[in-house]
Amino acid sequence: MDLMKYIRTIEDFPKKGISFKDVTTLLKEGDAFKYSVKAIADKLRELDVDIIVGPEARGFIFGAPVAYELGIGFVPVRKPGKLPSETARYEYELEYGMDALEIHKDSIKKDTRVAIVDDLLATGGTVRSAVKLVEQLGGKVVHIAFLIELEDLKGRENLKDYDISSMIKY
């Protein structure tokens, strides 16, 4: 299935010079959404994954149904202050300042085989933070799956030590 035809590009969003890849147009098309989830799940099925981790917010949209398809659990990685129990935190640099992500400390056990699922690989900063959180808790990231990859931003270089797949490349 040609998934690229379901992705809307919005120029100059959220700021001038950005070509935003809008997945909401794919999500509203049941066959395309189902195909995307199943294709990611099929890739992960052969890797003996124990749990799926998805970064806020679009990682939830793709990660949770992939976990469901595989019959395994899903763990959200969220912005600070959004998770109700004790969390591990990882801070990372943005172009202009700092940001952080958190995960429940009891969500990943030592040697758990983890796949991270997100909608888009740009620079890789957010997903790298999710990787660091999983590893901080003793988990092993066996694969990182994306729907979309923006190749010009070279996010793979930021994640070069990990097995990565993407379904749509721009």
URUR-V891204 format. One record per pair of residues at least 12 apart in sequence whose C-alpha atoms are under 10 Angstrom apart, sorted by sequence separation. I is the first residue (numbers start at 1). J is the second residue. If there is no record, write none. Layout:
i/j
I/J
I/J
//
This chain:
i/j
8/20
9/21
10/22
51/63
52/64
63/75
64/76
77/89
89/101
90/102
7/20
8/21
9/22
52/65
54/67
63/76
88/101
89/102
90/103
131/144
7/21
8/22
9/23
52/66
53/67
60/74
87/101
88/102
89/103
116/130
7/22
8/23
52/67
60/75
87/102
88/103
89/104
116/131
144/159
6/22
7/23
8/24
9/25
51/67
52/68
60/76
86/102
87/103
88/104
89/105
115/131
128/144
149/165
150/166
4/21
6/23
7/24
8/25
50/67
59/76
60/77
86/103
87/104
88/105
114/131
127/144
148/165
149/166
151/168
152/169
153/170
6/24
7/25
8/26
49/67
52/70
59/77
60/78
85/103
86/104
87/105
88/106
116/134
144/162
145/163
146/164
147/165
148/166
149/167
150/168
151/169
152/170
4/23
6/25
7/26
51/70
57/76
80/99
82/101
83/102
85/104
86/105
87/106
115/134
143/162
144/163
145/164
146/165
147/166
148/167
149/168
150/169
151/170
5/25
6/26
7/27
50/70
51/71
52/72
53/73
54/74
55/75
56/76
57/77
79/99
80/100
81/101
82/102
83/103
84/104
85/105
86/106
87/107
114/134
142/162
143/163
144/164
145/165
146/166
147/167
148/168
149/169
150/170
5/26
6/27
45/66
49/70
50/71
51/72
52/73
53/74
54/75
55/76
56/77
57/78
79/100
80/101
81/102
82/103
83/104
85/106
113/134
114/135
141/162
142/163
143/164
144/165
145/166
146/167
147/168
148/169
149/170
4/26
6/28
40/62
41/63
44/66
48/70
50/72
51/73
52/74
53/75
54/76
55/77
56/78
57/79
78/100
79/101
80/102
112/134
141/163
142/164
143/165
144/166
145/167
146/168
147/169
148/170
3/26
6/29
40/63
44/67
49/72
50/73
51/74
52/75
53/76
54/77
55/78
56/79
78/101
79/102
80/103
112/135
121/144
146/169
37/61
41/65
42/66
45/69
49/73
50/74
51/75
52/76
53/77
54/78
55/79
77/101
78/102
79/103
110/134
111/135
115/139
121/145
37/62
40/65
41/66
45/70
77/102
78/103
101/126
108/133
109/134
110/135
112/137
113/138
114/139
115/140
116/141
120/145
121/146
124/149
6/32
36/62
37/63
40/66
41/67
44/70
76/102
77/103
78/104
100/126
101/127
108/134
109/135
110/136
111/137
112/138
113/139
114/140
115/141
116/142
117/143
118/144
119/145
120/146
121/147
122/148
123/149
5/32
6/33
37/64
38/65
39/66
40/67
41/68
42/69
76/103
77/104
99/126
102/129
103/130
107/134
108/135
110/137
111/138
112/139
113/140
114/141
115/142
116/143
117/144
118/145
119/146
120/147
121/148
122/149
123/150
128/155
4/32
37/65
38/66
41/69
42/70
75/103
76/104
101/129
102/130
105/133
108/136
109/137
110/138
111/139
112/140
113/141
114/142
115/143
116/144
117/145
118/146
119/147
120/148
121/149
122/150
123/151
127/155
131/159
3/32
33/62
37/66
40/69
41/70
75/104
100/129
101/130
104/133
105/134
108/137
109/138
110/139
111/140
112/141
113/142
114/143
115/144
116/145
117/146
118/147
119/148
120/149
121/150
122/151
123/152
124/153
1/31
2/32
3/33
36/66
37/67
99/129
100/130
103/133
107/137
108/138
109/139
110/140
111/141
112/142
113/143
114/144
115/145
116/146
117/147
118/148
119/149
120/150
121/151
122/152
123/153
124/154
125/155
128/158
1/32
34/65
37/68
38/69
76/107
94/125
101/132
102/133
103/134
105/136
106/137
108/139
109/140
122/153
123/154
124/155
127/158
128/159
131/162
3/35
33/65
34/66
37/69
38/70
75/107
93/125
94/126
101/133
105/137
107/139
108/140
121/153
122/154
123/155
124/156
127/159
3/36
74/107
75/108
92/125
93/126
104/137
121/154
122/155
123/156
124/157
125/158
1/35
24/58
27/61
73/107
92/126
103/137
121/155
122/156
123/157
124/158
125/159
128/162
1/36
23/58
27/62
91/126
120/155
121/156
123/158
124/159
92/128
122/158
123/159
92/129
90/128
91/129
75/114
77/116
90/129
74/114
76/116
89/129
90/130
74/115
75/116
89/130
90/131
91/132
74/116
90/132
91/133
89/132
90/133
121/164
89/133
121/165
56/101
88/133
121/166
55/101
56/102
87/133
88/134
90/136
120/166
55/102
89/136
117/164
119/166
120/167
55/103
67/115
88/136
115/163
116/164
117/165
118/166
119/167
120/168
121/169
88/137
115/164
117/166
120/169
53/103
67/117
77/127
66/117
63/115
77/129
78/130
63/116
64/117
77/130
53/107
63/117
76/130
53/108
62/117
63/118
51/107
61/117
62/118
63/119
77/133
51/108
59/116
60/117
61/118
62/119
77/134
50/108
59/117
60/118
61/119
58/117
59/118
60/119
58/118
59/119
50/111
51/112
52/113
53/114
54/115
55/116
57/118
58/119
59/120
50/112
51/113
52/114
53/115
54/116
55/117
56/118
57/119
58/120
49/112
50/113
51/114
52/115
53/116
54/117
55/118
49/113
50/114
51/115
52/116
53/117
54/118
55/119
48/113
49/114
50/115
51/116
52/117
53/118
54/119
47/113
48/114
49/115
47/114
48/115
47/115
59/127
44/114
56/126
44/115
55/126
55/127
54/127
55/129
56/130
55/130
41/117
54/130
55/131
40/117
53/130
53/131
53/134
63/145
62/145
63/146
62/146
62/147
59/145
59/146
51/139
53/141
59/147
50/139
52/141
50/140
51/141
54/144
49/140
52/143
53/144
49/141
50/142
52/144
49/142
48/142
49/143
47/142
23/119
47/143
22/119
23/120
21/119
44/142
21/120
44/143
43/143
44/144
44/145
43/145
40/144
41/145
40/145
40/146
40/147
39/147
36/146
37/147
36/147
43/165
23/147
23/148
40/165
40/166
21/148
40/167
21/149
39/167
21/150
36/167
7/148
3/147
4/148
3/148
21/170
7/168
4/167
3/167
4/168
2/167
3/168
4/169
2/168
4/170
//
